[in-house]
Amino acid sequence: MATMEECRSALDTLSDNLAGADGDVRGAASLDRSLSCHIKDLDVTFTGRLADGRIRVLDTLEGPPREKAEIRLAMTGDDLVAMVEGELNFAKAWGSGRVRLEAGFRDLLKLKSLL
């Protein structure tokens, strides 16, 4: 099982990957939205913002998200680490229910390029 530190590191790596992206991915990452990522097996939530092509983690809370972020992710720590390392395809994980992504319709349309 991935640790909280490994999950935080994976989010930092994902942020770096988004910042270095171009094309459609860069456009999707350019949103300015609140973001939460609930790690179900650790029962912790990372909260922050997706802005300027980066994910900025602002807080780590015990339990599920306390406020409804504009973009909400939920998954296990192992799945987060595997996705960032390229071992798990996000679209397949989302389609099978291993990863939950919730956002407004327009944001989902923009975020589809990340899939």
C-alpha positions in Angstrom: 0.0 0.0 0.0 1.3 3.4 -1.0 2.2 5.8 1.8 0.9 9.3 2.2 4.4 10.6 1.3 4.4 8.5 -1.9 1.0 9.8 -2.9 2.1 13.4 -2.3 5.2 12.8 -4.4 3.1 11.3 -7.1 0.9 14.5 -7.2 4.1 16.6 -7.4 5.3 14.5 -10.3 1.9 14.8 -12.0 2.1 18.5 -11.6 5.5 18.6 -13.2 4.3 16.5 -16.1 1.3 18.8 -16.6 3.6 21.9 -16.5 5.8 20.4 -19.2 3.0 19.3 -21.5 1.9 20.9 -24.7 -1.0 20.9 -27.1 -4.4 19.6 -25.9 -3.0 18.5 -22.6 -1.5 21.9 -21.9 -4.9 23.5 -22.7 -6.7 21.2 -20.3 -4.2 21.8 -17.6 -4.6 25.6 -17.9 -7.9 25.5 -16.1 -8.1 27.4 -12.8 -10.1 25.2 -10.5 -10.2 23.9 -7.0 -9.1 20.3 -6.8 -9.4 17.5 -4.3 -7.9 14.0 -4.4 -9.2 11.5 -1.9 -6.9 8.6 -1.3 -9.5 6.0 -0.2 -7.2 3.4 1.4 -5.4 6.0 3.5 -8.6 8.0 4.1 -6.8 11.3 3.4 -7.6 14.1 1.0 -5.2 16.4 -0.7 -6.8 19.7 -1.5 -5.5 22.5 -3.7 -5.8 24.1 -7.1 -5.2 23.3 -10.7 -3.9 26.6 -12.0 -1.3 27.8 -14.5 -0.7 24.3 -15.7 0.2 23.0 -12.3 -1.4 21.2 -9.3 -0.7 23.1 -6.1 -1.5 21.0 -3.0 -2.4 23.4 -0.3 -3.6 21.1 2.5 -3.8 17.4 3.5 -6.9 16.4 5.6 -7.9 13.2 7.3 -11.1 11.7 5.8 -13.1 12.6 2.7 -13.1 16.1 1.3 -14.9 18.6 3.6 -15.8 21.0 0.8 -16.8 20.2 -2.8 -13.9 21.1 -5.1 -14.6 21.9 -8.7 -12.6 18.9 -9.8 -12.8 15.8 -7.5 -10.7 12.7 -7.8 -10.9 9.5 -5.6 -8.7 6.4 -5.8 -6.4 4.2 -3.9 -2.8 5.3 -3.2 -1.5 2.4 -5.3 -3.6 3.5 -8.3 -2.4 7.1 -8.0 1.2 6.0 -8.0 0.7 3.5 -10.8 -1.0 6.1 -13.0 1.7 8.7 -12.5 4.4 6.0 -13.2 2.6 5.0 -16.4 1.7 1.6 -15.2 -2.1 2.2 -15.1 -4.1 3.8 -17.8 -6.3 6.6 -16.4 -9.1 6.1 -19.0 -9.3 2.4 -18.3 -9.1 2.9 -14.5 -11.9 5.6 -14.7 -14.0 3.4 -17.0 -13.8 0.4 -14.6 -14.5 2.5 -11.5 -11.1 2.2 -9.9 -10.7 6.0 -10.2 -13.5 8.4 -9.7 -13.4 11.8 -11.5 -16.2 14.3 -10.9 -16.3 17.8 -12.4 -18.7 20.1 -14.2 -19.6 19.1 -17.7 -17.5 21.8 -19.4 -14.5 20.8 -17.3 -15.0 17.2 -18.1 -14.9 18.1 -21.8 -11.6 19.9 -21.3 -10.1 17.2 -19.1 -10.9 14.5 -21.6 -7.7 15.3 -23.4 -5.8 14.2 -20.3 -7.3 10.8 -20.8 
